[in-house]
Amino acid sequence: MRAVDGVSFSIPVGGTLGLVGESACGKTTTGLMLAHLLEPSAGSIVFDGRDVTMLRGAALRRFRPNIQMIFQDPYTSLNPRLSVAEIVAEPLRINHRGTRSEIDHRVRGLLDAVGLPAEVARRRPQEFSGGQRQRIAIARALALAPRLIVCDEPVSALDMSVQAKILNLLRDLQRQLGVSYLFISHDLSVVRIVADVVAVMYLGRIVETGPAEAVFADPRHPYTQALMAAVPDPYKRSGVTPLPGEVPSNINPPRGCRFAARCPARMPMCEASPPSLHEIEPARRVACFLHHAIPDQDAVGRGTAA
Amino acid sequence: MRDAPLLAVENLRTEFPSPRGVATVLHGVSLTIGRGEAVGMVGESGCGKTMTARSILRIVPPPGRVTAGRVVLDGRDLLALSEGEMAGVRGRRIAMIFQEPGAALNPVISVGEQITDVLRAHHAASRGDARTRAIELLREVGIPDPAARLSAFPHQLSGGTQQRVAIAIALACAPDVLIADEPTTALDVTIQAQILQLLRRLTVDKGLGLLFITHNIGAVAQIADRIIVMYAGRVVEDGSVDAVIDTPQHPYTRALLRAMPTMMARREERLLEIEGQVPDLANPPLGCPFHPRCPAVMAHCGVQDPPLAEMEPGRRVACWLYDHASVRPT
């Protein structure tokens, strides 16, 4: 099975790439590969001009601090047996970043940076609300001063008023530290707030990518259009026609465009071969025959079953 | 509809004893639902949405219990019924669907059997009739090729289809009221849109009273006729969807709407944060429970809890900003 198939994107330095799509589209798998928690079977990850895909052993250990991760569920991503200070200090200890007192000092600074009072250091995660736990997770991710943080649905488990606080915090930290984010989310209204560049995934492939403002103002791929129309917006109450059907299985994906079966603009050629992700104007790429007639030669050559 | 609501909840109070004192999780909740009316209930975790649903059905987990109020269905107070009589109300008159359809369905029984079990338990239908009715129900909730789906097990179905099956089971006994507790929260947005449309259609076509519970104001706006906003076990605002969203009156409703990222918001706008946290229900603040976080707080707010006052027919708000007449001298 190809969970992620031929995905290419780049993340701006000090900026945010929003990776959006529904369940099983491959967004989390993509994030895990970037963080070197899963190994891609093909393709490359270039970090700061250097190919880091195949790093192993000591070289990989030296590289890992550059990319850290924040997970969706702050109830399972924090070790319940460690204190907050131990959780935030762990990456520093493992990477021998300073003496005990230097690490203590750094932990206090990190807790302050994420808006937690110093008193929380001795307490354990279960004493905190979801929003505060996510702050702890953010402090841990910042500990090694990474260049990139993979944020996998970081606010999806939080209440609305708490979500706003965490999104504002992530944005403030980016401004102060110049860190880049790969922000993975199923929620377009959240991605719209945080992303500079957006990539929309469907069944393991990117169907559209471009500057967030341009894509949100004028989505070109029929799937992006349907996804945006489906976001329930309190100020847009005229009923939209829901997209019919469900995402097909990616164990034996369709031969042509993977979205064709649900697409309101389907043409005969869509079922024959998949469209390539082609630049339709500067910085904007769309994989759809409505916008260009260029099939994805790679995918045609590869066939369908994996 | 306002004169004879299908379901009327009056001053419902539900309490949980805890080591730190009694937590009042519902603090005098009142609401009505008419036939063919979809009422959306919104609020954040712990505000009492699910507890309202459980109190209506008398399935509050122990040691919690309903300590006051009435739940009137078609003129009959459900809280006064015997447990045996109440069992005849659950499922048959008031049905419920949940957030996780995978957890609500039995994993080792086929979809068809789960529906026919319900039909046979409540209506003593024959096996053949029950099967025919099960196929009809699956068709009604939009499952393609329903006869073939009867033999499927829940794990073979997608989340959206599982929720459709749960809705079919809930409809099996032709209930008057359907309570849907976060039914689309676990689903993808394109599937959520399908389920919202289905619930809306069923409400209108069958004249159901729908209580749609969610934390998602956007979802409620797509489906409901009316919105009820909950905070700390109380109804703080109630009105038509247009009124509550376009002219919110309670400072909490306003803050909630402004904290929400929407597709219309400008990117550079910072999201509004609501300072502080929801109160501890075992040790709530004096006066209005929102006053420690309220940007419009006045001296009186910390003294006395505002009543849920009717501003105009069908529009209620619990806030001293709008109810000077009933402010007692302090």
Boltz contact constraints between the chains, C-beta under 6 A:
constraints:
  - contact:
      token1: [A, 22]
      token2: [B, 188]
      max_distance: 6.0
  - contact:
      token1: [A, 23]
      token2: [B, 188]
      max_distance: 6.0
  - contact:
      token1: [A, 159]
      token2: [B, 44]
      max_distance: 6.0
  - contact:
      token1: [A, 159]
      token2: [B, 45]
      max_distance: 6.0
  - contact:
      token1: [A, 160]
      token2: [B, 259]
      max_distance: 6.0
  - contact:
      token1: [A, 160]
      token2: [B, 260]
      max_distance: 6.0
  - contact:
      token1: [A, 161]
      token2: [B, 259]
      max_distance: 6.0
  - contact:
      token1: [A, 161]
      token2: [B, 274]
      max_distance: 6.0
  - contact:
      token1: [A, 164]
      token2: [B, 259]
      max_distance: 6.0
  - contact:
      token1: [A, 164]
      token2: [B, 271]
      max_distance: 6.0
  - contact:
      token1: [A, 164]
      token2: [B, 273]
      max_distance: 6.0
  - contact:
      token1: [A, 165]
      token2: [B, 273]
      max_distance: 6.0
  - contact:
      token1: [A, 167]
      token2: [B, 271]
      max_distance: 6.0
  - contact:
      token1: [A, 168]
      token2: [B, 270]
      max_distance: 6.0
  - contact:
      token1: [A, 168]
      token2: [B, 271]
      max_distance: 6.0
  - contact:
      token1: [A, 189]
      token2: [B, 261]
      max_distance: 6.0
  - contact:
      token1: [A, 189]
      token2: [B, 262]
      max_distance: 6.0
  - contact:
      token1: [A, 189]
      token2: [B, 263]
      max_distance: 6.0
  - contact:
      token1: [A, 190]
      token2: [B, 261]
      max_distance: 6.0
  - contact:
      token1: [A, 193]
      token2: [B, 261]
      max_distance: 6.0
  - contact:
      token1: [A, 230]
      token2: [B, 189]
      max_distance: 6.0
  - contact:
      token1: [A, 230]
      token2: [B, 190]
      max_distance: 6.0
  - contact:
      token1: [A, 230]
      token2: [B, 193]
      max_distance: 6.0
  - contact:
      token1: [A, 231]
      token2: [B, 189]
      max_distance: 6.0
  - contact:
      token1: [A, 231]
      token2: [B, 263]
      max_distance: 6.0
  - contact:
      token1: [A, 232]
      token2: [B, 218]
      max_distance: 6.0
  - contact:
      token1: [A, 232]
      token2: [B, 219]
      max_distance: 6.0
  - contact:
      token1: [A, 232]
      token2: [B, 222]
      max_distance: 6.0
  - contact:
      token1: [A, 233]
      token2: [B, 218]
      max_distance: 6.0
  - contact:
      token1: [A, 233]
      token2: [B, 262]
      max_distance: 6.0
  - contact:
      token1: [A, 233]
      token2: [B, 263]
      max_distance: 6.0
  - contact:
      token1: [A, 234]
      token2: [B, 217]
      max_distance: 6.0
  - contact:
      token1: [A, 234]
      token2: [B, 218]
      max_distance: 6.0
  - contact:
      token1: [A, 234]
      token2: [B, 221]
      max_distance: 6.0
  - contact:
      token1: [A, 234]
      token2: [B, 245]
      max_distance: 6.0
  - contact:
      token1: [A, 235]
      token2: [B, 264]
      max_distance: 6.0
  - contact:
      token1: [A, 237]
      token2: [B, 221]
      max_distance: 6.0
  - contact:
      token1: [A, 242]
      token2: [B, 193]
      max_distance: 6.0
  - contact:
      token1: [A, 242]
      token2: [B, 194]
      max_distance: 6.0
  - contact:
      token1: [A, 242]
      token2: [B, 197]
      max_distance: 6.0
  - contact:
      token1: [A, 243]
      token2: [B, 190]
      max_distance: 6.0
  - contact:
      token1: [A, 246]
      token2: [B, 158]
      max_distance: 6.0
